[in-house]
Amino acid sequence: MKPIVLASLLAFTPLGWALDQTGAQHLHDLQQQWAHIQYQLPKDQRAGAFEKLANEAAVFVRQNPNAPEPLIWDGIINSSWAGATGGLSALGKVKAAKASLEKAITLDPQALQGSAYTSLGTLYDQVPGWPVGFGDDDKADTLLRQALKINPAGIDSNYFWGDHLVRQKRYSEARVALRKALQAPPRPGRELADEGRRADINALLDTIKDKQD
């Protein structure tokens, strides 16, 4: 299983069941914990930490069954747990993540500025294809393009689109997308996630600096 690193944005959802103040704080706490695990913990500690966080996210979903935001972060955390775990044992986690993200889209495709599309597209991009998994480059392309339509200036929507382009060996286009991601506006309260994502972007740019289409 290839490493799967996902992130999202915190925004008000106009269509789904709106979270109350306690729910919004819980969502923020999950985001902060995710960033700490992903960007500050040693790699050998991440799987166990993500497992605990996934259990928290599952409870949050049960408490807010009609809200898309908990489902989105349930998907993100399960995906990250899968990436930290690796191997065939990760497939059950990515399938659970896929189900959560698909349900979030049915509730409100615009929630968290279209983050479910970004996260789901990234799963299709990074998970192995049939017969092992459900990975599909064309499906990934469609979903990631939809994410960009909803959030054209976002750091994650542009980063994961750029990563997709790298996988397709479309390096010139990838550089444009990744540089645009670096220019994304900061996300209040998501400083650690933004710092970590910018490091991801610069690392990817460095790997393709000498590559030609």
Summary of the structure (lengths in Angstrom):
residues: 213
radius of gyration: 15.9
end to end distance: 26.3
largest distance: 49.6
contacts: 759
relative contact order: 0.14
helix: 71%
strand: 0%
